[in-house]
C-alpha cells in the first residue's frame, strides 16, 4: 500500500479551506441581509408609532401591528405590557439625532459644512 503524495494532501486541504471560506462568506451575507431587513422593519414600526393617534385616527389600528412588528424583529427585546399600553394610546416621541452630516428623526440630511468642502 502506497501513501498518498504530499501534493494530493495539500490540494485536498486547500480545497477544504476554499469551501470553508465560501461557506463563511455566504453565511455572513445571509446574516447581514437578515439583520438589515429586521432593522428596516423596526424602522417602519417606529415610523407608525411616531404618528399622533389623536390627530390621525385612521392610524390607531396600525399601532398594535407596529408594536408586534418591532417585537418580532428587535432581536428578542420585547415591550413590557405597560410600555405597550402607553404606546397604543400615545405618540412615540423621539428627539432628532444628528451625527456628522446625517440626522435621524426628522428624515432629512444636513447640508455639508461649507468649511469642510474641498476647494
C-alpha angles and dihedrals in degrees: 000000000000122000116233114262119257090247094063091047091051091047090051092049091047091050090048091050091049091052090049092051092048092048091048092050091049092048091050091048093051092045092049092048091049093049092048090050091049091049091050091050091049089050090053090052092049091050090054091049092050091065113098107245091204093058098036106044094174092064095059093089091054094054095079089046089052092051091050090047092053093045091051096048106033096090099260097317109130132189115249115242089251094051090045091054091049093049092050090059104031138051117256106244115209122174116227111261119208123194119170109311093341131084132188123203103037094051092231130113120226120245113253118268106257090221090060097051111104115237 
